[in-house]
């Protein structure tokens, strides 16, 4: 299939690692991010950028892996509003922009919208922004599954070892080795296999919770 990954900015991005696994399985994969470092320049929060990208590549599979770092801090002590805004834009506004363009695209065959998030691991009382952003992403998937012709799925990820974001969050004092954040670590291979199951039609639940027996 023709796969487009939005949000793969480095070789250690989860989206890039998943994409390379899918490439090894015979799929065609294109990467896009704000920096364009791994492929194409595209800001997922820019409707014109996204429309041009999807119109040009006509993907069958659109993987949304866009994110940004938000310092962990308790509600009531949030000060870095720019980081909060960037995260919510990437996790909530961006997927709406991407889905809007994807629905109208003229790709041949079925179309899969696969969102990579981490709603289940927001156990810390310092992760309100993270929880809200991923909750919005899951809501977008549910909406698309119900009201659009797109086959929409949410891969609910625990911490992914070896990823760039994993290393960044480990530097946060609240996310120690004893934290619930660390108890369900998985490899990017687990994410890639989950995406592969979706594309192959072997996943019928809309939300796959990695590290859990439960999916919704």
N, C-alpha and C positions, 0 to 999 in steps of 0.2 A: 504493500500500500504506500501511498504518498503521504508522508507524515511531516507535520510542521510543529516544532517545539518553540513556544514563546516563553522566554525567561531563562534561556541557557546562556549565561554570560562568561563562564569559565569551564575548564575541563573537569572541575570538581562540582559543578552545579548538578543537582539531582536530575534535572531535565536533560542535560548533556549525557550523563552516565546512562540514563534510561534509553536515550536516543541511539547511542552507540551499540547497546545491546540489541535493539530492534534492527539496526542496520546489519548486524551480524546474522540476523534471521532473514535477511533478504529484502527488507523494506528500504525505501528511499527516504532519507531524513534531511530536513533543512532546519537550521537553528536561527533564531532571531532574538535579539535583546536590545536594550537601549544603547549599549556600547557597540554592538555588532561584532564583538571580538571573535565569536565562534561562527559567524556567518553573515547574516543580514541585519542591518540597523533597523530597529522598529521599537518605538515606545508604545507599549500596550495600552497606555492611557490616551494615546493620540488617535482619534477615530480615522483620520485621513491616512496615517501611516499603516494602520491595521487593515483598512479597506484595500489599499494598494497591495499590501503583502499577500493577503488571502486571494485577491483577484489574480495575482500573478502566478502564485504557486498552486492554487486549486487543490488543497489537501483533502484527503479522505479522513485523516485523523488529525485533530488539533489538540495538542497537549499544552495545558496552561500551567507553567511552573514559575511564573513571575512572582517575586517577593522582594523584601528588603529587610534590613535589620532594624529592630526596635528595641531600645534598652528596656530591660525588665525593671519595673518600678510599680509600687502599689498605687492603686487608684486613690487619688487625693494628693499624690506627690508627682504627678506627671508634669513635666516641664518642656520636654522636647517635642513640641507639637508638629514640627516639620517632619520628624521621623514617623509620627503617628499618621499624619496625612499621607505621606508616601506609601506606607504600608496598606492603608485602607484603599487608596487609589489602585494599587497594584492587585490587591486581592478581591476587591468588589467592583470598582468602576471598570477596570481593565477587562475582566471577564465578560461584562455586559457588552462592551465595545467589540470584543472578539466574537462573541456569540452572534451579535447582530450582523456582522460581516459574513460569518460562517454560514448562517442560515440562507443567505442570499447567493452564496457561491455556487458555481456550476460544476462541482466535482462529480466524476462518474462513480457510481456505486454508493454504498451506505456511507454516512458521515458520523464519525465518533468525536465527541467533545469530552476530553478526559482532564479533569482538574486534579492537581497534586496539592494536597493540603495536609493539615495536622491538627484537626479539631479535637481529637481524643486526648492529646497529651497536654492540654492547657490546664494542668493541675495546680500550677503555682498561682498564688494570689497576686503576683506581679505581672500577669500576662493578659490583662484585659484587652489590650489592643490586638494581640495575637488571636485571642478567642473570638472577638467580634469579626475580625477580618476573615478568618477561616469559616466562621459560621455563615457569613454572607456568601462566601464561595459555594458552600454546600447548598444554600438556598437557591443559588443560581442554577446549580445542577438539577435540583428537584423541579424547578420551574421549567427548564428546558425539556426535561424528561416528560413532563405532563402536557406542555403546551406547544411543543415544536416537533418537527420531523427528525431532529437530531437525536442520536443515541448518546445520552449524557451520563457520565459516571464520575464519581469522586473517589480517589484513592487516599484514604485517611492514613497518613504516615506517622509512625513514631520517629524518634531521632534516627537519622540515617548516618551511620558511621562513615567517616571518610569524606563526607560532603563539606563544602566550604561553610555553609550555614551552621552545621553541627559544631565545628571548631570555634566559630564566633560565639555561639551561645554557651559553650562550656566555660568561657571566660567570665560569664555572669555569676556573681556570688550566690544567687538564689538557686542556681541549677547545679547543685553538687552531685556527687556520685550517688548519694542516698536519696536524691529527689525522685519523685514519680516520673520526672522527665527522662531519667536515665534507665528506667527498669525494663523498657520494651524496645531497646535498640535493635535496628535491623540494618541489613546491607542494601545498597541500591539494587542489587540483584533481585531482592524480594519485590521491590517496586516495579522493576522491569518485567518480571514474570507476571505480576498482577495486570499490568498494561497489556502484555501479550495475550493473556487470557481474555481480556475484554475484546481486543481486536479479533481474536479467533472465534468469538461467540460463545466462549465457555464461562462467562460471568453474566449472571442474570439479575443480580442485586445491583442497585444503583450506587451503593456506598460500600466499598471494600475496606474494612478496618484491619490493617496489617498488625499481626501480633495478637489477634483476637479471633475467637471462633464465631463472632457475631458480625454479620453484615446486614445492611438494611436495603 
